[in-house]
Amino acid sequence: MSYSLVTDEEFCWVLESIEPARTGRLAEQLPTSEKGVYMRLRRFDGAYVSRESADSGVHCWSLTEAGNTLVAEVDLPPVDETDLEAHFAGRSTSINPNALLHEIAIQADEWVPSTVLYEALPYAKSTVRKRLNKLHDAGALDRDASRRTNHWRLTTTGRERLANADDHDPRDASKRIYEERPY
């Protein structure tokens, strides 16, 4: 099981094949909800994607130069020659808690603000927030609520959970998602 439903590269790869596209059209091609696709598009807006608004307020999305470069740098076959259902088969349709632990583990600082996690993961803030709180309640994370934004760090339990995880990085199936942080 991968820690992300769709990598950034795969997301742009599919959009490239149907651009300009409405959110719903793109969601039909990907193993995630329309809301999840919209959240990712909003996160990418101005970076990997741009949007044109119709009079009705509906957005049509296209890749920017940076989005096209991202797609060009990965080794993916042409979308029209790919069975997308088979390509995305086996991916979880909900957030993997190890994805949050992994994102915290790979950050340079020991304490990671929630905002960093909201930006790093293609899920709604409320979904990330709920999962963080569940991981805190389970003892996998420490929370520092003394600042305006909560900050999180891995506990021994969280590090052990990642060390024992069988999840793999979707960009490199030979690598597990957790790698020990250099101290």
C-alpha positions in Angstrom: 0.0 0.0 0.0 1.4 3.4 -0.8 1.3 6.3 1.5 -0.3 8.6 -1.0 -3.2 7.9 -3.2 -1.6 9.7 -6.2 1.8 11.2 -6.4 2.1 14.8 -7.6 3.7 13.5 -10.8 0.9 11.1 -11.5 -1.7 13.8 -10.8 -0.1 16.2 -13.3 0.4 13.3 -15.8 -3.3 12.6 -15.8 -4.3 16.3 -16.0 -1.9 16.7 -18.9 -3.8 14.1 -20.9 -7.2 15.8 -20.6 -6.4 19.5 -20.1 -8.1 21.9 -19.9 -10.3 19.9 -17.5 -12.9 20.6 -14.9 -12.4 19.2 -11.4 -15.1 16.5 -11.9 -13.6 15.3 -15.2 -10.2 14.9 -13.5 -11.7 13.2 -10.5 -13.3 10.5 -12.8 -9.7 9.5 -13.9 -8.2 9.3 -10.4 -8.8 7.1 -7.4 -9.8 9.9 -5.1 -12.9 12.0 -4.4 -13.8 15.1 -6.3 -13.2 17.1 -3.1 -9.7 15.5 -2.8 -8.9 16.4 -6.4 -10.1 20.0 -5.8 -8.0 20.3 -2.7 -4.9 19.2 -4.6 -5.7 21.6 -7.5 -6.0 24.5 -5.1 -2.7 23.5 -3.5 -1.1 23.4 -6.9 -2.8 26.6 -8.2 -0.1 28.9 -9.5 2.6 26.4 -9.2 1.9 23.2 -11.2 -1.6 24.2 -12.5 -3.5 27.3 -13.6 -7.2 27.8 -13.8 -9.6 29.6 -16.1 -13.0 30.5 -14.6 -16.1 30.3 -16.8 -19.0 32.7 -16.3 -20.7 30.1 -14.2 -17.8 30.0 -11.7 -16.6 26.6 -12.8 -12.9 26.3 -13.2 -11.0 24.6 -16.0 -7.5 23.5 -15.0 -4.3 23.2 -17.1 -0.7 22.5 -16.3 1.8 25.4 -16.0 5.3 25.2 -17.4 6.4 23.8 -14.0 3.6 21.1 -14.2 4.7 20.1 -17.7 8.3 19.9 -16.5 7.3 17.7 -13.5 5.6 15.3 -15.9 8.5 15.3 -18.4 10.9 14.3 -15.6 9.1 11.1 -14.7 9.1 7.8 -16.5 5.4 7.2 -17.1 3.8 5.8 -20.2 1.4 7.9 -22.3 -2.0 8.1 -20.4 -3.9 7.0 -23.5 -1.9 3.7 -23.5 -2.4 3.1 -19.8 -5.2 1.4 -18.0 -5.6 3.9 -15.2 -7.7 1.5 -13.1 -4.9 -1.0 -13.1 -2.2 1.6 -12.6 -3.9 2.9 -9.5 -5.1 -0.5 -8.2 -4.5 -1.3 -4.6 -4.2 2.2 -3.4 -6.1 3.1 -0.3 -9.0 5.5 -0.6 -8.4 7.0 2.8 -5.5 8.7 4.5 -2.8 6.3 5.7 -1.8 7.4 9.3 1.8 6.4 8.4 1.8 9.2 5.8 1.5 11.7 8.6 4.1 10.1 10.6 6.4 9.9 7.6 5.9 13.6 6.8 6.8 14.5 10.3 9.9 12.2 10.2 11.3 13.7 7.1 11.1 17.4 8.2 14.3 19.1 9.3 12.9 20.3 12.5 11.9 18.0 15.4 8.6 19.9 16.0 6.5 20.3 12.8 3.7 22.8 12.6 0.3 21.5 11.3 0.5 24.0 8.4 3.5 22.1 7.0 1.5 18.9 7.0 -1.6 20.6 5.4 0.6 21.7 2.5 2.5 18.5 2.1 -0.5 16.1 2.0 -3.3 16.0 -0.6 -6.1 15.9 2.0 -8.5 18.4 3.6 -7.1 20.2 6.6 -9.9 18.8 8.7 -9.0 15.2 7.7 -5.3 15.8 8.5 -6.2 17.5 11.8 -8.5 14.5 12.9 -5.8 12.0 12.0 -3.1 13.9 13.9 -5.3 14.0 17.0 -6.0 10.3 16.7 -2.3 9.6 16.4 -1.7 11.8 19.5 -4.3 10.0 21.4 -2.7 6.7 20.4 0.7 7.9 21.7 2.4 8.1 18.3 2.8 11.9 18.4 3.5 14.6 21.0 1.6 17.8 20.6 2.8 21.3 21.5 -0.4 23.4 21.7 1.3 26.4 23.3 1.6 28.3 20.0 -1.1 29.6 17.6 -0.6 26.5 15.4 -0.1 23.1 16.9 3.3 21.5 16.5 3.9 17.8 16.4 6.8 15.4 16.9 7.2 11.6 16.8 7.2 9.7 20.0 9.1 6.5 20.5 5.9 4.7 19.7 5.5 6.7 16.5 9.1 5.9 15.4 8.6 2.2 16.2 5.3 2.2 14.2 7.2 3.6 11.1 10.1 1.3 11.6 7.7 -1.6 11.5 5.5 -0.3 8.7 5.3 -2.2 5.5 4.4 0.9 3.4 6.4 1.9 0.4 7.2 5.2 -1.2 5.1 5.3 -4.4 7.9 7.0 -6.3 10.3 4.1 -5.5 8.8 0.8 -4.6 12.1 -0.5 -3.3 12.1 2.1 -0.5 10.0 1.9 2.6 8.4 5.3 3.4 10.3 5.6 6.7 13.9 6.2 6.8 15.7 7.1 10.0 16.3 10.8 10.4 20.0 11.7 10.6 20.9 13.2 13.9 
